[in-house]
Amino acid sequence: MDRRARPVTGRRSPGSWPRPHRGRTPSARRRRRVLVAVLPLLALGLGACGGGGESGGPTELNWYNFPDDSGALQKAADDCGRGSDGRYSITYHKLPRAADGQRQQLVRRLSAQDSSLDILGLDVTWPAEFAEAGWIRPWTGQNREQAVRGTLETSVQTATWEGKLFAVPYNANTQLLWYRDDLVRKPPTTWAEMTDMAAALAEQGKPHFAEIQGAQYEGLTVWFNSLVESAGGSIMTPDGLRPSLGPPAVRAAGVMRDFARSPAADPSLTNQMEDQNRLAMESGTAAFEINYPFVYPSMKANNPKLFPHFRWAPYPRVDANRPSRPTIGGIDLAISSYSRHADLAFEAALCLRNRQNQLTAALKGGLPPTLRDLYTDKALAKDYPFAREVLGALETASVRPKTPAYQNVSIVISHTLSPPADIEPVSAVDEIRAEINDALQSEGLIP
């Protein structure tokens, strides 16, 4: 599953990021941000401190990452510790299941300069924010060379901020179109084709919904970003200083509205996230779903009768003559600026994302690798038959807006475009543009 689901709750609060201060020194920016972040955290009880090494045993490195039910992450931690010749061990700490909770815990502890954090599993949208705040170390020299060698370029982009690498890509993620070949002989190539096929199935009284993430959270932002990029545009300028948008964004908003008003839309679209999409497909009520590769092993386990008809195809295009550009997801491993064992942490992070550990994560948990040549590995082919399509999607994938204010940008988008059926494309894009500008300058209110 893409580890980004961030349900938006609560009342509006002021934007947390000021306009980027290119003239202010990094240390001044860092002092300001750390002061703001630490004030409400004076009473925060920090977790157990990292230890090891003092009594001659291995140095304990603390790895914080998303909770993994497959056992792949724990195996990687154990194997890397055993392979270190007694120099270090890795303790895998499970962050909260929701991405909001993951980020909150890391931000609080890094703001308080907690030295017990060593290796951090960051959602691909966080490296810019954490780097700008001074919470993570850049990857340089030999460490950087090893981190980028053989790694997918789009994954490297997610871990890069202002020309510097701040993390090593651990796993990638991207969406495919999943469909039932007992209902559809040939998968649709565009969003318009998919809604037409769904309408035809509905007229025949057959399962016809096309599941997509329509709830008011990060998934809605990803949907919009994928459509904008597929239409030839972008949400932000490459430098992350201002919104781009334009006609491609209007086109994307129109596709979302038209889909939401069509027979293809699940009646519960506005409550749908990745897992609800998966369950709808497994229950037999849907003909299509836009989702991540985790749905494949889930379908195999939960509905073996339907599984033989569960197929995959590239993400739908906005225009037939322009390739789709689904949004890349995944996790990047960063090293805390406050780690007391940074050299060992860099070495351990490289081990955690090595070839064998990425292969295990793909086979056990469905997580797409970031090492390109794994996609042609025979060991992956049997249980990952869609590897070619995933690789194709990742090689042309789009990256979400790269800015330290991404959290605010995402909230603006998901609030403005919810519910999708009520979108007025031109006015919605105008509102998104204005609110992003305000968010980048710490003006106005963030939903």
Salt bridges, closest charged atoms under 4 A:
ASP2 OD2 - ARG4 NH1 0.65
ASP69 OD1 - ARG97 NH2 3.29
ASP79 OD2 - LYS75 NZ 2.73
ASP79 OD1 - ARG82 NH2 2.41
ASP114 OD2 - ARG109 NE 2.82
ASP123 OD1 - ARG6 NH2 3.60
ASP123 OD1 - ARG400 NH2 3.97
GLU129 OE2 - ARG103 NH2 2.47
GLU132 OE2 - ARG29 NE 2.97
GLU132 OE2 - ARG33 NH1 3.88
GLU162 OE2 - ARG22 NH1 2.15
ASP181 OD1 - HIS309 ND1 3.00
ASP182 OD2 - ARG180 NH2 2.79
GLU218 OE2 - ARG4 NE 3.91
GLU218 OE1 - ARG6 NH1 3.58
GLU218 OE2 - ARG400 NH1 2.55
GLU229 OE1 - ARG325 NH1 2.77
ASP239 OD2 - ARG242 NH1 3.64
ASP258 OD1 - ARG257 NH2 3.16
GLU274 OE2 - ARG4 NH2 3.78
ASP275 OD1 - ARG278 NE 2.74
GLU282 OE1 - ARG278 NH1 3.05
ASP319 OD1 - ARG251 NH1 2.64
GLU347 OE2 - ARG87 NH2 2.28
ASP373 OD1 - ARG355 NH1 2.80
ASP377 OD2 - ARG355 NH2 2.58
GLU389 OE2 - ARG388 NH2 3.18
GLU395 OE2 - ARG372 NH2 2.55
ASP430 OD1 - ARG433 NH1 2.93
